[in-house]
Amino acid sequence: MMNMSKRSSNSLVVPQATAALDQMKVEVAQELGIQIPQDGYYGFMASRDAGAIGGHITRKLVQIAEQQLQSNTFVR
């Protein structure tokens, strides 16, 4: 039987990282020339734009993790 916990698949493992991830979202959108909604609601944003932002964030996070692993500063 499936575990029907209330945890969403996209909930943060470290909730304190919310502000840093939001800042990264804004920075990536600016780099890509994508307008961030003034009210913070992304529901009306084109899927293509939201996907581009998410994809770039994922690449940056993987790059950060690889650098930490390479320099042995990875925190477990």
C-alpha positions in Angstrom: 0.0 0.0 0.0 1.3 3.5 -0.8 2.3 5.9 1.9 -0.2 8.7 1.8 1.8 11.2 3.8 1.0 14.9 3.3 4.5 15.7 2.2 4.4 17.0 -1.4 7.1 15.7 -3.8 8.3 19.3 -4.2 8.5 20.3 -0.6 11.9 21.4 0.6 14.1 19.1 2.6 15.6 22.2 4.4 12.7 24.7 4.8 15.2 27.4 5.8 16.5 27.4 2.2 13.3 29.0 0.9 14.7 32.5 0.8 17.9 31.5 -0.9 15.9 29.5 -3.5 13.5 32.4 -4.1 16.5 34.7 -4.7 18.1 32.2 -7.1 14.8 32.1 -9.0 14.8 35.8 -9.4 18.4 35.9 -10.5 18.0 33.1 -13.0 14.8 34.8 -14.4 16.8 38.0 -14.9 19.6 36.2 -16.6 17.1 34.6 -19.0 15.2 37.9 -19.5 12.0 36.4 -18.1 9.6 38.8 -16.3 8.9 37.8 -12.7 5.3 38.4 -11.7 5.0 41.4 -9.4 2.6 39.6 -7.1 4.8 36.5 -6.8 2.2 34.2 -8.3 3.7 32.1 -11.1 0.4 30.4 -12.1 0.0 32.6 -15.2 3.6 32.2 -16.3 4.1 30.2 -19.5 5.1 26.6 -18.8 8.1 27.1 -21.1 9.4 30.0 -19.0 8.8 28.3 -15.7 10.6 25.2 -17.0 13.5 27.2 -18.2 13.9 28.8 -14.8 13.6 25.5 -13.0 16.1 23.8 -15.4 18.7 26.5 -14.9 18.2 26.4 -11.1 18.7 22.6 -11.2 21.9 22.9 -13.2 23.3 25.6 -10.8 22.5 23.4 -7.8 24.1 20.4 -9.3 27.2 22.5 -10.2 27.4 23.7 -6.6 27.1 20.2 -5.2 29.8 18.9 -7.6 32.2 21.7 -6.5 31.6 20.9 -2.9 32.2 17.2 -3.5 35.4 18.0 -5.4 36.7 20.2 -2.6 35.6 17.8 0.1 33.4 20.5 1.7 30.2 18.6 1.2 28.1 18.7 4.4 26.1 15.5 5.2 
